[in-house]
Amino acid sequence: MEKSQIEALYKNCRQCPRACEADRFEVSEQTRSAGFCREPADLRIAFAGLHFGEEPLVTVFGGSGTIFFTGCTLRCAFCQNYQISQDGLGRVVDEEEFADICLRLQSAGAENINLVTGSHHIPKIAACLRKARDRGVTIPFCWNSSAYETVEMLELLKGLVTIWLPDLKTLDGTLSKSLFAAPNYPEAATAAICWMIDNNPLEIAEIPEPPDAKPAEWAEPGQPRDKLLSGVIIRHLFMPGHFAETADVLAWLKENADGRAIISLMNQYTPVKFNESETQLAARRRALSNLENRLVTAEEDADIQDLIEAYDFEYLFYQELSDDTSWLPDFTKPQPFSNKLATPLWHC
């Protein structure tokens, strides 16, 4: 895509399903006022490093080389990454610096380059990925998103991204309106996920353990591990008090994704201590009133496991229930995560 074509997509922005037609060249890091994502035409990122908390097929031995983009097409009321997704933490990078970051991650042993929440910058990210390939990045690119995207924009990533980690948050438009300000989320996300599945068949390779492998609680030492080279892992976060939502999502996944994609069911919903103004907090509390803003109970966990057994998915990950909240990140710090969970390589 030519530079002029990319610029046109930011001048009258319809990149995400909101199609708000903002002129993102008129947005500055100070005002951040135009468009729902409030992000300028410049690409900004907040953090890059090796992450060991993704699904085993993605972290494998070396960890996933995560790059966290500033901004988001959603505004989830419970977002754990709100500092970067909603509050604007990040710094502008150009194609060359982006490629430098990818090369650093690759040199550090990353299994892939994990692009976190970039749905509002697909044209520029696609150009950055081509630059990174030209500069010598050979490991797979992984797209990690809410799935609130248009198929037209996803086409720009075709042939560049081979691993996809979309969320499927809910199929209830009323709930998505209150929590994400996106009543059309179910239709947009399911269309995007179907496109990902249709265009990226599962390809999994068995990788022998390297001499310097990082120990993993879920793996036996000295044994090979599976690595996803191509395909889709669909994530769904169980929201406390909304068992019916998860049941509906699993029913859709059974019909549309079983055997063609991997399912990852998460029970890690955790209340976040938001550091915001009282006006922002009041709006957030109104949205969160649609949830039971608490940790998942053992009873809910047992019910979910019964549901999983009933559906008998071909390939599914499910987290063990835990009340440990130490994994919650703080992106204002050079190391936002615990040392066990991540190795930082770049910070804004």
N, C-alpha and C positions, 0 to 999 in steps of 0.2 A: 504494500500500500504506500502510495506517495505521501510525502509530508503534507502537501496541500489537502489531500483526502482525509488524513488524520485530523488536521486542524479543523476541517469542516464538521467533523463529528463532535468537536468540543465547542464550536461556535454556536451551535443550535442543538444542544445535547439531548439525544434520545437514546443514549446507550443502554440504560436499564429500563425495566418495565414501567417506571413512573413517567418516562417520556416528558420531563418537565421543561425541555427546550431552553434551558439556561445557557447563557453565554459564559462559559467557564474561563474565558480570557479576562472577564471583568471581575473575577474573584481574586482577592488577595489573601495571604495568610492572616492578615489583620481583620479584614471584614468577614470573610467566609460566609457570605450572605446569599449568593445566587445558587439555586438548585437545591434539591433535597440533600444530596451528599455534602454540599457546602465545600467541595474541593475544587481548587483551581485546575487549570489545564496542565500545570506542572505536576509531575509524578513525585509523590513523597512517600518515604518509608520511615519506620520508627525503630526497627530492630531486625537483626539477622543473626542466626546462630544455629548450631546443631540442636535438634530437639529429639528427646527420647520418649516422649509421651504420646506419640501417635500410634496408630495400629501397628502391630508387629510386622505386617507385610510392607510397611512404609519405613519404619525405623531400621529394621533388619539388624545389622551390626553397627554401622557407622552413624546412625541417627539421620533424621530428615533435616535437610538444609533449609530452614524456614526463613522467609522474608515477609515481614508484616508490613502491609501497606497502610497508609493513613487514610481514614474515611471509610464509608460503607454505604451501600444502597438501601440498607435497612437501618432502623433505630431501635433495636431490641431493648425493651425496658430492663432486662436482666443481664445485659451484655457484660461479660467479665473483662473484655478488652476495650471498655468504653473510653479509656484515655486516648486511644489511637483511633478507634472507629467513630467516635462521636465528639471528642473534645479537641481533636486536631493536633495531637502530639506527632511530630515527624519532621523530616527535612527533605528538601528537594534533591533529587538525584537525576543525572542525565544517563543516556544509554551507556556511556563508557564506565561511569562509576557503578552502574548496575551490573555490568559485565564483570567488573573487578570483584564485586561482592560475590557473585556466582562462582568465580574462579577460586576465591578464598574458601568458600564452602566446599567446593569440590576437592581442593587440596587438603582440607581438614578431614576428609573421609566421608562426606555426606553421600548418602545413597541416592538422593534426588534433590532437586531444588523445589521447595514447597512454597507456593505463592499464595499467601494468606490474605483473603478479603481484597481482591483486586477488581471486582466486578464493575466498578465505576471508571476503570482506566484500561479496559481491554485493548483498544487500539495502540496505545503507547506501550503497554506491557508486551504485546505481540512484537512490536519493533525492537524492544529490549531483548526479548528472547532470541530473535534472529541475530542481533549483535553478539549476544553471549555465545551462541553457536559458532559464529564466525571467529570469535576470540578463543575458542577451544573448549567450551563446556560440552561434555559428552554424556553426562548422567541425565536421567529423565527429568522432565519438568512435570510438576504436580500442581493441579489447580484445586485450591482449598477455599470453598465459598459457601454462601447461604443458598445458592441456586436461584437467587432472585435475579435472573439474567434473561436476555433475549437470545433466541437461537441465532439470529442474524449476527450478533456480536460474538457468540461462541464459535461461529464459523471462522472468525479471524484467528482462532487458536488451533484450528485443525492442522494436524501435521507437526505442531510444535509441542503441545501438551499431550501426553499419553496416559497420565495417571490423574484421576479425578476424585476429589473428596467433597461432594456436595452434601449439604444438610437437606433433610426434608423435615421441616419443623412442625408443620401442622397441615391438615387438609380442611380446616375450618376457617372460612373467610372472616367471620365475626371475630374470632380470637386473633387472627393475624392482623386485623385492623386495629385492635386495641393494643396489642403487644409490639407490633412492628410498623404500625401506620401503613399497612399494605394489604388492603382487602383482597387484592388479586394475587397475593402470594401463592396460594395453592395451585392455581392454573399456570402461573409463570414457572414455578419450581418444578412441577411435574413435567411440563413440556421440555424444560432445560435438561432434566435428568434423563428423560427418554432419549433425547438427542445424544447425550453423553454415552449412554449404553449402546445405542445403535452404531455409533462411530468408533467405539473403543472396546473391542472384545477382550475378555480376560486373558492375560498371559502372565503366568507365574513361573519363576525359575527357582531352583534349589541352589543356595549359595553355601559353599563350605566355610567353616569358621576360620577367620584369619588369626594369625598369632597374637595380635594385640586387641582382640575382641573385647568390648565392654560387657561385663556380666549383665544378664537380664533376669529378673525374677520369674518371668514366664517361660524361660528356655533352659534346657539342660546344657551345661558347659560341654564344649567339644563337639556339639552336634550341628549339622547344617540347618539353615533357616530359609524359609520361603521369602521371596522378594517379588513384589508386584512390578512388572515392567509395563503393563498396559491394562487398562480397565477402570472400573468405577467401584468405589466404596461409598455407600450411601449411609450417612449418619442421621440418627434421630435421637434427640435429647428428650427423655421422659420429663414432663413438667409436673411437679407435685400436685396431686388432686385432679389430674386430667388423664386418668387411665383410659377413658373412652377415646381420647385423641390418639394415644399410642396404638390402641387396638385398630382404629381406622387406618392409621399410617401403615401398620404391619400388614393389614389386609391388602392395601394397594401395592405394597412391595412384593407380597407373595404372588400377586397376579401379574405384575409388570416387570419385576426384577429378579426373582428367584432363579438361580442357575445362570443368570447373565451378568450379575453384579454381586458384590459382597455387601452384607448388611452389618452395620455397626450400631448397636443399641446402647446408648449411654445413660447412666443414672447419676451423673455427677452434678446435677443442678445444685448450685450453691448461692445463697444470698450474698450479694456484694455490698461492701461498705463504700458507697459512692461519695467522693469528695467533690461536691458541687454546691452551687448556690441554693438557697432555700426555694427559689422559683423553679429551678431545674428539678430539685428533689421532690417538690410537690407534684409536678407533672409525672415524674417517674412513679411516685407512689400511687397515683390514680391508675396508671397503666398496670402496675403490679397488683392492683386490687383484683384483677382477673385471675390471679394465681394464688396458690398457697405458698408464699415466699419462704420456703424452708427446705431443709434437706429431705431426701427421700427416706421413707420409713422402711423397716424390715418387712412389714406386711405388704407394702406396695412392691417391694423388690420381689417377694415370693410370687405375687400375682403376675408380675411381668414375666418371670421365668416360666410360670405355667403357660402363659400365652405363647412364649417362644417355642416351648415343647409342642404345643398344639399345632403350630404352623410348620414346624420341622423344616426350617430353611436349609438349603444346601450348604451355604457358607455364611456364618454369622459370628461376629464378635460381641461379647457382652461383658461389661465391667463388673468387677466384684464391688459390692456395696461398701462404702467407707465414709467415715465422718471426718476424715482428714481434709482440711481446707487450705493447707499450706501451699498447694499448687497454684492458688490464685495469683496471677502475675501483677507486678507493679512496673509499668513500662517507663516510669520516670527514672528508674534505676538502670545502670548499664547491664546488670544481671536481673532481668524481671522475674525469673523463675528460680527454683532451688537449683543448686549445683548438680543434684542428682538428675534433675529433669532436663537441663539444657546447658550447653556450652556457648556463651556469647562470643560473637566475632565482630559485630558492628552495632553501634547505637547512635541514634540521632543526637 
